[in-house]
Amino acid sequence: MSEKSMQHMQQEVDQYISQFKEGYFAPLSMLARMTEEVGELAREVNHLYGEKPKKATEADNSIELELGDILFITICFANSLGVDLGESFDQVMQKFQTRDKNRWTPINTES
């Protein structure tokens, strides 16, 4: 199992993309690509947990692979806009920990 920091992943993706003349796609193209990848994840989840089994001719994909594709395109999107995903994550967690702190029923940890 690979344990990489978000910063390392952003750098690794940037090194990969930087070797091509085309570079990062434009934001609208990136959003379209992200939407496509989320659709592929939805299809896999539907095949595994929904009422729509795969056809015999359909390729074997996995939820893990589709989530990896979404992570890759998210990192590409962030890099193209100069967004530090570590900082973004910290901001979102702060939001959830304050705004939603009483929204859900906590698990009772007392014996």
N, C-alpha and C positions, 0 to 999 in steps of 0.2 A: 504494500500500500504506500502510495506516494503522499508525503506530507509537505505541501508547498504553501508558502504564504501567498496571500492574494497579490502582494507586490511582486513576488517572484513570477506568479502566473501572468501578470500583466506584462512584465518584462519579457518573458519567454514568448508570448504571443506577438509582442512588438518586434522582437528579433526575427521571428518567422515571417511576419507580414513585410518587414522592411527589406527583405531580399527580393521583392517583386516590384517592378516599375509601377504597377497599378496601385499599390498601397491599399489603404483602407477604402471601403466603399463610402459613398455619400450617406448622410444620416437617413434619408428616406429609403434608400436601398437597404441599409442596415436594418431598419425597422421591418421592412418587408421580409428580409431573410430571417429575422428573429420570429416573426409571425409564422413563417413556414416551418421553422424548427419546433415551435410550440404545437403546431398542428400535427407534426409527426409524433411528438410525445403523446398528444391526446389520442391518436390512432393506436399507439402501443398500449396505452392504459385501457382503452376500450376493448382491445383484443384480449387482454389479460383479465380484466375485471368487469367488463360490460357484456352485453348480449351479442356482440358481433365478432364471431371467430374469424381468424385469418383464413384466406383462401390458400389452397395448396400451392399456388403459384407465387404467393407473396414472399418477399425476402424476410429472413430472420433478422430482426432488429431487437434491441432491448431498451428497456426504460433507462438503464445506466448509460447506454450510448447516446440516447436522445437527450438526456440531461447534460451529458458532456458537450454535445453540440450546442445546446442552449448556453452553457457556461462559456464556451469559446466565442460565440457571437456576442454575448454580453460583454466579454472582455474586449473584443474588437470595437464594439460600440463605445465603450468607456474610453478606450485608448484614443479613438479617433476624435473624441471631444475633450480629451485632457482631464478625464474624471478619475480620481483615485477611488477605486472600489472599496478599499479598506476604510477610508473616511466615510464613504457613502453608507457602508454597512454599520459603522459606529453610530452615525446619525439616525439611521432607521431603528436600530436597537434602542437607542435613547428614547425615540418617539414611542415605541411600543411599551417600554418600561414605565413611561410616565402616563401617556394617554390611555393605555389599555391595562394598567396595573390592577384595576379592580373589575375588569371586564369578564374574566374567566374564573372558574371555581378552582382554587388552589388544591393541590394534593396535600392531604393532611399528613405531615411527616412525624407527628407525635404518636407514641405508642399507646 
